[in-house]
Amino acid sequence: MSLFLSRLSRLRLVKPALVRRSSSVSLLISNGFSATSLRQTPPCSVIGARPCGDDLGGLIFAYADTHAWTELDKMKVSVDLVHNDLNDTMVTIGASHGWVASLKNDGILRLHDDLNPYALYEDPICIPLPPLVTLPHCQTKIITNVSMSSSSPENNEDCVVAVKFLGPQLSFCKPAGKSSKPEWTNIKIENPCFYSSRVMFSKKDNMFRIPGSGGHLIGTLDLCEPNDKLKLQCVGFENFPPKLPTPVRELMDSCCMSQHLVESTPTGETFLVKQYRKTAEGVARMKTEYLMVFKLDDEGNALYTEDMGDLTMFLSKSEPFCIPSTSFPGFKPNRVHILDFEETACYDVGDISIAAASGTFYSPYYFPPVDN
């Protein structure tokens, strides 16, 4: 482990390789967006795939600002991958940088670019990672999420893939590393407040970070300083809103709370988002009822805010991200877009209001913008 961690310590982020795009997607983008937004593709999500034989389907996706569906007939993807285990053969378990991760019964985690509408689907890429290694008193069947340090796991030898399992295990792998055979580095987290947390990569700090339950602790793993333990930082919450009305407090008390660390690459800010969800009355579906957004500083202070400025945030089963709304016509600032298996919603941080719709979303992943 120490040898591999020393290799991780040499990680330096480089400019990612250009994302492959088909001419049909480029045409769709050029027809719908201004010159400013043409510098990057707009955020989007997969809606489904229209079956066209041989277990393949034409990809259907939607731009996050208009929610208008677009079907790309020339882009054929595995229907099982889109609809997430229809035939009990494959389960997608997360996404990062436009890559979707799947886990089959063979215990092999794979990275796919098939669901990324901006990739060239005539030659999709599937990267099988080494067999998962389960640490004592841990499990590797249920995965919380996947995070990557860059968008090029197929050819960037410094790209690190992090997998957070439900429980104490956190694992890392470099798919294109210099070693002839990639391997996993496995860490056992002792503090149980991180057992259900999601891992994220901070481009600003060049490290992986994990928020503890409730957001009062943040664990970090610095890739430049090899260590098999998380470095812990206490979070102090400041500028809480005035005393919340009793109905709001009762609502929050009745919800399940999860926390997300979200980094804004355009501004260099880091946000801690507390998401409150509960089941609808008489329906076994979880939906978001309330959000609290905090800005984090380098000293570990979390400042409550109702103003994210020009930013629009995206929370889904993919790694969260932010965009400057003025760069993409149709997006409104100070909003949080939410996509999960059972809901899609837009939360107004300033007005503290939410517009939501329930349904079944088999591939609840927002794909971030990429450079044109």
Buried (B, 14 or more C-beta within 10 A) or exposed (E): EEEBBEBBEEBEBEEBEEBBBBEBBBEBBEEBBEEEBBEBBBBBBBBBBBEEEEBBBBBBBBBBBEEEEBBBEEBBBBBBBBBBBEEEEBBBBBBBBBBBBBBEEEEEBBBBBBBBBBBBBEEBBEBBBBEBBBBEEBBBEEBBBBBBBBBBBBEBBBBBBBBBBBBBBBBBBBBBBEEEEBBBBBBBBEBEBBBBBBBBBBEBBBBBBBBBBEBBBBBBBBBEEBBEEBEBBEBEBEEEEEEEEEEBEEBBEEBEBBBBBBBBBEBEBBBBBBBBBBBEEEEEBBBBBBBBBBBBEEEEBBBBBEEBBBBBBBBBBBBBBBBBBEBBBBBEBBBBBBBBBBBBBBBBBEEEEBEEEBEEBBBBBBBBBBEB
